[in-house]
Every structure is written in structure tokens, then in C-alpha cells.
Amino acid sequence: MHSRRALLYMPGDNWKMITKSVTLSVDSICMDMEDGTAVNRKAEARATIVKALQELDFGASEKLARINSVGSGFEKDDIEAVLPYHPDGIMIPKVESYEHVEWASRIIEAAELKYGWAMNSVRVLIGVETAKGILNLKEIAAHPRLDAIIFGGEDFAASVGATRTKDAIELLYAREAVVVACAAFDLQAIDIVTIDYKDIEALRVESEFGARLGFVGKQIIHPAQVEPVQTAFTPNDEAIAYAKRIVETFEASQKEGKGAYSLDGKMIDMPLVKNAQKVLARAKAAGK
């Protein structure tokens, strides 16, 4: 599973922006046929993404293609255009049911068999961004081909009639619901976009809060957002060192037959050890 601290959207019909994106050392590049592309430019976006998958070296960046939502009328042409060129994953927006994921999974599996690719070599990431999607998370998150759930804050606020605010308190329930579903099914939870891409301080605050909630990464829409987001979702040296101490001292205390024990005046037990292991796994995925 890729490290997805920063997931950058690029308009699928903009060759210049896509070629720029591969130079940014971003974790994931999502070439977009949905909201980032005008209705009369969908065919152009498909052709440009195919060209990118054929010609560009994405380096260590994950290459994703976002199709239009199931039921939009564009989705079948989108997935059939880009799939033969083996993106790392297909992103499906506005998912509201297990069937939406299953529809894409069947098409991908047929391609894997046809081209002799390894099974599950093309993963599925989904956007959950409506009231119905949040309510159905328990069923949706159980799909075996899923890798990540990406929460769409703006669309969700519109779907419930909420007013978007800077501190995003109106999104808290839904954001936590996504984190819980992902934790239950061992998926990655990717947080909301900070729309004002020039406000880097607001981005840092929102990213750090998302990381504290349990998100592993964040959607971004501008190159200036890459570094602050990657930093916020990478455990710092202090956190890594402390996590290592917890894991090591826990192993020692287990050998001595102790259960919970004290470290720096704090009681250490199994939940804290599991959390420390997650910190170390995140650090490793980020190359630290």
C-alpha cells in the first residue's frame, strides 16, 4: 500500500500541469476527469491521461486516475479509456454504496485477467462525500479491493445543508466516521482539501488536526501545499524516538512477565503500544 500523505489533484486535460506534478516528489498524483475537467473536455482529459500514463516517468509517485461518479454517464468511458495503461489505482468519487465499488472492481478484474497483470495490482480509492455515503460506510468499507477512503468536505457540507467554516466543526462527525471505517477495515483515511491554497498557516493547522484525528494523509490542489502536508502527516523525530522506546520497553516488560508498566511517569499498556507501532509504520512508509 502506497504512503499517501499528500494526494495531489491535477486537471486531467492539462498536460502542462500533469508534467509539472511528476517533478514535485508528491506521494500520489490523481489525474482528474471529474470536477477538475469541464463537461465539454472529458474526452480531452481521457486522451491526456492516457498520454501521461504512456509517456511520463512518475518516479516514486503513485499514479491515479479519477473517473466520474457512477451514474454520471461518463464513468464507463472514463475507466475503459485509462485502464489499459495500468494506473496504480482508480479513484471513484461520490460513492454511496458497495455496488459502486463492485462495478469498478469487476471491470478492473477483467482487465487484470485480459492483460496478465497480477490480481489486485490496480487498487480502488473512493471519495465519500454525501450523507448517504457516510451512512453506508460500514458496507462500503468492507470491499476487498479498496485501499483508501477520501473524504470530500465541500460536497458533504452541501449534501447536508451545512455552512462551511474555517474550523470545519460542521464536518467533524463525518470525518471521524471515515477514520473509524478505515481503521476497522485496515484502509487509509485521506482528509479534506484546504480550499484557500495560499493560506499555508491554515493548511498546517488543518493538516495537524486531521493527523490527530487519525487521517494518514490529505488531498491537495496546489504544489505549495505539498511540503506542509507531508510534514504534518510524517511523525517527527521526537515522536519516532518515543514510539521506539515504548515498543522496546514493552517487549522487555513482557519478558519479565509484567503487564502494564510506567515510562516517564505514564502508564503504558496495550493500546499505547499499538499506537506506537502505528507511528513507526507511518514513519517507515514516509521513508524515515
Summary of the structure (lengths in Angstrom):
residues: 288
radius of gyration: 19.8
end to end distance: 16.4
largest distance: 68.5
contacts: 943
relative contact order: 0.11
helix: 50%
strand: 16%
